[in-house]
Amino acid sequence: MGDLAIGDAAPDFDLESDGSGRISLKALLGKPLVVYFYPKDNTPGCTTEAIDFSARMEEFEKLGVTIVGLSPDSARKHDNFIAKHNLTVRLAADTETVAAQAYGVWVEKSMYGKKYMGIDRSTFLVDSEGKIAQIWRKVKVQGHADAVLEAAKAL
């Protein structure tokens, strides 16, 4: 289902999250939501992205916006990632890549001629009714959290 577009209903997910909890799109409806997909905890780009979103958490919260990061890592790895970098974003464990596939971000990649499946770093801004308001694909981390914050202000 990789052809999600602005105005489409955001696919639901129900995943284990950091802190031994669960997080689902359905439970978060009623206020805007940033759903960002990233490849792996504790890698340079993913760490920078999580720190950047965490640094702007207060501004997002003033807008009533929740931020959830999803990766194939386990909830336990997410807990360690959060503790190591003092993150304030919620992280969900998409270990079976069900959400990544539903959002169309589980794609074939290539490194040094070797093909493998992985996350295409992407972000979805979801409005309070569960509709996709903005999509960023093939995200470049630098300045991304600021761009998402600006788009959230327009909701």
GUMAR-343934 format. One line per 4 residues: for each residue y, z, x of N, C-alpha, C. Coordinates in Angstrom, 2 decimals, decimal comma, always signed. Each point is the difference from the previous one (the first is absolute). Layout:
residues N
Y/Z/X/Y/Z/X/Y/Z/X; ...
***
This chain:
residues 155
-1,19/+0,00/+0,83/+1,19/+0,00/-0,83/+1,25/+0,00/+0,87; +0,03/-0,79/+1,04/+1,08/+0,00/+0,95/+1,27/-0,67/-0,47; +0,03/-0,51/-1,21/+1,17/-0,71/-0,48/+0,90/+0,85/-0,87; +0,12/+1,28/+0,30/+0,89/+0,86/-0,77/+1,43/-0,49/+0,18
+0,76/+0,08/-1,08/+1,38/-0,45/+0,04/+0,90/+1,04/-0,65; +1,29/-0,13/+0,25/+0,98/+0,89/-0,63/-0,14/-0,14/-1,51; -0,05/+1,15/-0,67/-0,17/+0,03/-1,45/-1,43/+0,25/-0,44; -0,97/-0,20/+0,90/-1,40/+0,28/-0,33/-0,23/+1,51/-0,09
-1,00/+0,38/-0,76/-0,41/+1,41/-0,03/-0,63/+0,35/+1,35; +0,40/+1,12/+0,57/-0,58/+0,44/+1,26/-1,44/+0,45/-0,26; -0,96/-0,45/+0,80/-1,37/+0,44/-0,19/-0,13/+1,52/+0,18; -0,76/+0,62/-0,89/-0,21/+1,44/+0,09/-0,92/+0,31/+1,18
+0,10/+1,18/+0,51/-0,91/+0,51/+1,03/-0,16/+1,48/-0,26; -1,12/+0,53/+0,42/-0,28/+1,43/-0,10/-0,77/+0,34/+1,27; +0,69/+0,63/+0,95/-0,55/+0,19/+1,34/+0,15/+1,44/+0,47; -0,89/+0,38/+0,90/+0,13/+1,29/+0,67/+1,27/-0,08/+0,84
+0,74/+1,13/+0,07/+1,23/-0,01/+0,77/+0,02/+1,15/+0,99; +1,07/+0,03/+0,76/+0,19/+1,09/+0,95/-0,03/+1,33/-0,74; -0,28/+1,06/+0,72/+0,00/+1,33/-0,61/-1,11/+0,23/-1,01; -1,08/-0,75/+0,10/-1,16/+0,12/-0,89/+0,32/-0,28/-1,46
+1,00/-0,84/-0,23/+0,37/-0,34/-1,37/-0,46/-1,39/-0,38; +0,48/-0,44/-1,15/-0,22/-1,37/-0,47/+1,35/-0,55/-0,43; +0,12/-1,29/+0,07/+1,24/-0,64/-0,41/-0,35/-1,30/-0,72; +0,69/-0,22/-1,11/-0,24/-1,23/-0,76/+1,33/-0,57/-0,47
+0,02/-1,29/-0,20/+1,20/-0,64/-0,52/+0,29/+0,55/-1,39; -1,03/+0,11/-0,82/+0,18/+0,46/-1,38/+0,69/+1,36/-0,06; -0,37/+0,91/+0,90/+0,59/+1,34/+0,02/+1,46/-0,02/+0,44; +0,40/-1,05/+0,70/+1,37/-0,08/+0,54/+0,94/-0,81/-0,87
-0,52/-0,62/-1,05/+0,86/-0,81/-0,87/+1,07/+0,87/-0,64; +1,12/-0,61/-0,33/+1,11/+0,73/-0,60/+1,17/+0,13/+0,96; -0,27/-0,27/+1,28/+1,09/-0,06/+0,98/-0,37/-1,06/+1,03; +0,98/-0,54/+0,71/-0,28/-1,06/+0,96/-0,90/+0,50/+1,14
-0,67/-0,97/+0,62/-0,99/+0,31/+1,02/+0,02/-1,07/+1,08; -0,08/+0,43/+1,25/-0,21/-0,91/+1,12/-1,45/+0,15/+0,42; -0,73/-1,11/-0,03/-1,39/-0,03/+0,46/-0,02/-0,86/+1,24; -0,27/+0,62/+1,15/-0,04/-0,80/+1,22/-1,38/+0,07/+0,63
-0,47/-1,16/+0,42/-1,31/-0,13/+0,63/+0,20/-0,18/+1,49; -0,77/+0,75/+0,78/+0,11/-0,10/+1,45/-1,41/+0,03/+0,59; -0,19/-0,59/+1,19/-1,35/-0,14/+0,55/-0,70/+1,28/+0,45; +0,69/+0,88/+0,74/-0,75/+1,10/+0,62/+0,93/+1,13/+0,44
-0,44/+1,24/-0,27/+0,75/+1,17/+0,46/+0,09/+0,02/+1,53; +1,11/+0,56/+0,48/+0,21/+0,25/+1,43/+0,04/-1,24/+0,88; +0,34/-1,15/-0,57/+0,27/-1,18/+0,81/+1,52/-0,16/+0,05; +0,53/-0,66/+1,00/+1,46/+0,00/+0,16/+0,80/-0,46/-1,23
-0,30/-1,16/-0,55/+0,76/-0,50/-1,14/-0,17/+0,86/-1,24; -1,23/+0,44/-0,24/-0,28/+0,82/-1,19/+0,67/+1,37/+0,11; +0,02/+0,55/+1,20/+0,66/+1,28/+0,21/+1,50/-0,13/-0,22; +0,60/-1,04/+0,56/+1,44/-0,22/-0,18/+0,34/-0,18/-1,47
-0,81/-0,77/-0,72/+0,26/-0,23/-1,42/-0,06/+1,31/-0,79; -1,02/+0,81/+0,24/-0,15/+1,27/-0,71/+1,15/+0,96/+0,34; +0,40/+0,03/+1,25/+1,12/+0,86/+0,42/+1,29/-0,49/-0,66; +0,20/-1,31/-0,04/+1,22/-0,55/-0,62/+0,07/+0,33/-1,49
-1,11/-0,16/-0,71/+0,00/+0,36/-1,43/+0,22/+1,50/-0,17; -0,64/+0,81/+0,85/+0,16/+1,46/-0,08/+1,46/+0,40/+0,25; +0,64/-0,67/+0,95/+1,39/+0,33/+0,34/+0,95/-0,28/-1,16; -0,39/-0,91/-0,88/+0,85/-0,36/-1,15/-0,50/+0,62/-1,31
-0,98/+0,89/+0,11/-0,63/+0,58/-1,19/+1,02/+0,64/-0,94; +0,95/+0,74/+0,54/+0,98/+0,67/-0,84/+0,82/-1,01/-0,81; +0,36/-1,12/+0,62/+0,76/-1,03/-0,71/-0,84/-0,64/-1,11; -1,28/-0,25/+0,29/-0,89/-0,55/-1,02/-0,15/+1,00/-1,15
-0,18/+1,28/+0,34/-0,19/+1,02/-1,03/+1,24/+0,12/-0,90; +1,20/-0,15/+0,56/+1,22/+0,04/-0,82/+0,01/-1,12/-1,03; -0,68/-1,11/+0,32/-0,11/-1,12/-0,93/-1,19/+0,17/-0,95; -0,79/+1,07/+0,21/-1,18/+0,23/-0,82/-1,19/-0,86/+0,41
+0,02/-0,50/+1,23/-1,03/-0,92/+0,49/-1,04/+0,76/+0,82; -1,27/-0,21/-0,33/-1,12/+0,55/+0,76/-0,47/-1,06/+1,00; -0,44/+0,44/+1,17/-0,52/-0,92/+1,02/-1,45/+0,36/+0,27; -0,86/-1,03/-0,02/-1,42/+0,19/+0,30/-0,43/-1,07/+1,00
-0,56/+0,44/+1,12/-0,56/-0,91/+0,98/-1,51/-0,07/-0,17; -0,56/-1,20/+0,06/-1,44/-0,19/-0,13/-0,55/-0,71/+1,22; -1,11/+0,51/+0,51/-0,71/-0,68/+1,08/-1,49/+0,29/-0,18; -0,84/-0,72/+0,74/-1,44/+0,24/-0,10/-0,46/+1,30/+0,69
+0,91/+0,70/+0,66/-0,38/+1,25/+0,65/-0,37/+1,07/-1,03; -0,78/+0,98/+0,43/-0,44/+1,09/-0,87/+1,14/+0,98/-0,26; -0,14/+0,79/-1,06/+1,00/+1,02/-0,31/+0,12/+1,00/+1,15; -1,10/+0,30/+0,64/+0,03/+0,93/+1,14/+0,86/-0,56/+1,15
-0,17/-1,31/+0,28/+0,84/-0,63/+1,03/+1,46/+0,03/-0,42; +0,25/-0,22/-1,31/+1,38/+0,07/-0,50/+0,59/+1,38/+0,23; -0,78/+1,06/-0,27/+0,49/+1,36/+0,22/+0,41/+0,20/+1,45; -0,83/-0,48/+0,93/+0,31/+0,13/+1,43/+1,25/-0,81/+0,37
+0,12/-1,20/-0,57/+1,15/-0,88/+0,24/+1,28/+0,68/-0,48; -0,05/+0,57/-1,18/+1,16/+0,69/-0,58/+0,41/+1,19/+0,87; -0,99/+0,80/+0,41/+0,29/+1,18/+0,81/+0,56/-0,38/+1,37; -0,58/-1,00/+0,61/+0,42/-0,42/+1,35/+1,44/-0,49/+0,03
+0,44/-0,68/-1,08/+1,32/-0,63/+0,00/+0,97/+0,61/-1,02; -0,38/+1,15/-0,58/+0,85/+0,68/-1,00/+0,45/-0,95/-1,11; -0,94/-0,76/-0,54/+0,32/-0,97/-1,04/+0,18/+0,68/-1,35; +0,84/-0,59/-0,84/+0,21/+0,53/-1,35/-0,47/-0,98/-1,08
-0,46/-1,19/+0,40/-0,52/-0,96/-0,97/-1,41/+0,42/-0,42; -0,37/-0,37/-1,22/-1,38/+0,20/-0,45/-0,83/-1,15/+0,54; -1,22/+0,30/+0,40/-0,89/-1,04/+0,52/-1,30/+0,01/-0,80; -0,47/-1,18/-0,37/-1,23/-0,15/-0,77/-1,05/-0,72/+0,84
-1,24/+0,42/-0,17/-1,12/-0,53/+0,77/-0,69/-1,12/-0,79; +0,31/-1,22/+0,34/-0,62/-1,17/-0,65/-1,19/-0,45/+0,85; -0,95/+0,91/+0,19/-1,11/-0,24/+0,93/-0,88/-1,17/-0,40; -0,08/-0,31/-1,27/-0,81/-1,13/-0,47/+0,86/-1,24/-0,20
+1,26/+0,06/+0,34/+0,99/-1,08/-0,11/+0,14/-0,57/-1,43; -0,32/+0,79/-1,00/+0,11/-0,45/-1,39/+1,45/-0,29/-0,37; +0,90/+0,92/+0,33/+1,42/-0,22/-0,31/+0,55/-1,16/+0,84; -0,35/-0,04/+1,27/+0,48/-1,08/+0,87/-0,41/-1,37/-0,54
-1,22/-0,09/-0,49/-0,45/-1,27/-0,57/+0,75/-0,31/-1,30; +0,21/+1,01/-0,84/+0,71/-0,21/-1,27/+1,44/-0,47/+0,23; +0,62/+0,49/+1,07/+1,38/-0,39/+0,31/+0,06/-1,25/+0,89; -1,16/-0,51/+0,40/-0,04/-1,22/+0,80/+0,40/+0,17/+1,44
-0,19/+1,20/+0,54/+0,40/+0,25/+1,39/-1,19/+0,18/+0,94; -1,22/-0,12/-0,51/-1,22/+0,06/+0,83/-0,32/-1,45/+0,34; +0,34/-0,40/+1,22/-0,04/-1,41/+0,38/-0,75/-0,22/+1,31; -0,38/-1,26/+0,21/-0,61/-0,36/+1,27/+1,10/-0,10/+1,05
-0,24/+0,65/+1,13/+0,96/-0,02/+1,10/-0,72/-0,54/+1,23; +0,76/-0,25/+1,03/-0,57/-0,53/+1,23/+0,70/+0,63/+1,20; -0,79/+0,47/+0,95/+0,56/+0,53/+1,24/-0,87/-0,47/+1,16; +0,62/-0,63/+0,97/-0,69/-0,54/+1,16/-1,16/-0,90/-0,41
+0,22/-0,79/-1,06/-1,01/-0,94/-0,47/-1,08/+0,60/-0,88; +0,01/+1,32/-0,14/-1,02/+0,67/-0,83/+0,58/+0,23/-1,40; -0,76/-0,38/-1,01/+0,44/+0,19/-1,39/-0,58/+1,30/-0,55; +0,81/+0,69/-0,80/-0,42/+1,26/-0,60/+0,83/+0,24/-1,24
-0,44/+0,91/-0,86/+0,75/+0,34/-1,20/+0,88/+1,21/+0,29; +1,22/-0,03/-0,52/+0,92/+1,11/+0,22/+1,15/-0,02/-0,99; +0,84/+1,00/+0,13/+1,16/+0,15/-0,88/+1,15/-0,87/+0,49; +0,59/-0,76/-0,93/+1,24/-0,72/+0,25/+1,11/+0,96/-0,40
+0,73/+0,53/+0,99/+1,02/+1,02/-0,28/+0,94/-0,51/-1,09; +0,00/+0,69/-1,13/+0,75/-0,43/-1,18/+0,52/+1,20/-0,77; +1,10/-0,21/-0,73/+0,59/+1,06/-0,81/+0,32/-0,54/-1,38; -0,24/+0,84/-1,00/+0,28/-0,35/-1,39/+0,89/+1,08/-0,60
+1,13/-0,41/-0,57/+0,87/+0,91/-0,73/-0,36/-0,16/-1,47; -0,43/+1,09/-0,62/-0,48/-0,01/-1,38/+1,00/+0,77/-0,85; +0,41/-0,60/-1,12/+0,97/+0,69/-0,86/-0,68/+1,10/-0,83; +0,77/+0,72/-0,76/-0,52/+1,15/-0,74/-1,00/-0,38/-1,08
-0,05/-1,27/-0,37/-0,95/-0,47/-1,01/-1,26/-0,59/+0,61; -0,09/+0,00/+1,33/-1,19/-0,52/+0,67/+0,05/-1,48/+0,32; +1,17/-0,59/-0,10/+0,16/-1,43/+0,34/+0,51/-0,13/+1,43; -0,47/-1,03/+0,69/+0,44/-0,24/+1,37/+1,43/-0,53/-0,02
+0,89/+0,73/+0,67/+1,42/-0,37/+0,05/+0,34/-0,78/+1,26; -0,74/+0,25/+1,09/+0,28/-0,67/+1,27/-1,28/+0,01/+0,84; -0,18/-1,05/+0,81/-1,16/-0,10/+0,88/+0,48/-0,39/+1,39; -0,54/+0,69/+0,99/+0,22/-0,38/+1,41/-1,38/-0,23/+0,60
-0,26/-1,18/+0,51/-1,27/-0,31/+0,67/+0,26/-0,26/+1,48; -1,04/+0,18/+0,79/+0,11/-0,18/+1,45/+1,21/+0,76/+0,54; +0,05/+1,26/-0,35/+1,14/+0,86/+0,31/+0,18/+0,16/+1,50; +1,23/-0,14/+0,42/+0,43/+0,39/+1,35/+0,58/+1,40/-0,18
-0,47/+0,96/+0,76/+0,31/+1,41/-0,23/+1,48/+0,33/+0,19; +0,62/-0,54/+1,04/+1,39/+0,37/+0,29/+0,92/-0,37/-1,17; +0,68/+1,00/-0,53/+0,94/-0,20/-1,09/-0,64/-0,10/-1,39; -1,32/+0,04/-0,07/-0,68/-0,18/-1,28/+0,28/+1,12/-0,99
-0,08/+1,25/+0,43/+0,24/+1,12/-0,92/+1,41/-0,09/-0,59; +0,96/-0,43/+0,80/+1,37/-0,16/-0,50/+0,06/-1,09/-1,07; -0,70/-1,10/+0,22/-0,01/-1,10/-0,98/-0,63/+0,45/-1,32; -1,07/+0,77/+0,10/-0,66/+0,50/-1,21/+0,91/+0,97/-0,73
+0,69/+0,86/+0,74/+0,93/+0,95/-0,61/+1,12/-0,75/-0,74; +0,54/-1,03/+0,59/+1,05/-0,79/-0,66/-0,51/-0,63/-1,29; -1,22/-0,53/+0,04/-0,57/-0,60/-1,21/-0,24/+1,07/-1,07; -0,41/+1,18/+0,42/-0,25/+1,10/-0,95/+1,29/+0,42/-0,68
+1,11/-0,07/+0,70/+1,30/+0,36/-0,58/+0,38/-0,93/-1,15; -0,54/-1,22/+0,03/+0,33/-0,99/-1,02/-0,83/+0,17/-1,28; -1,00/+0,86/+0,04/-0,84/+0,21/-1,20/+0,74/+0,76/-1,09
***
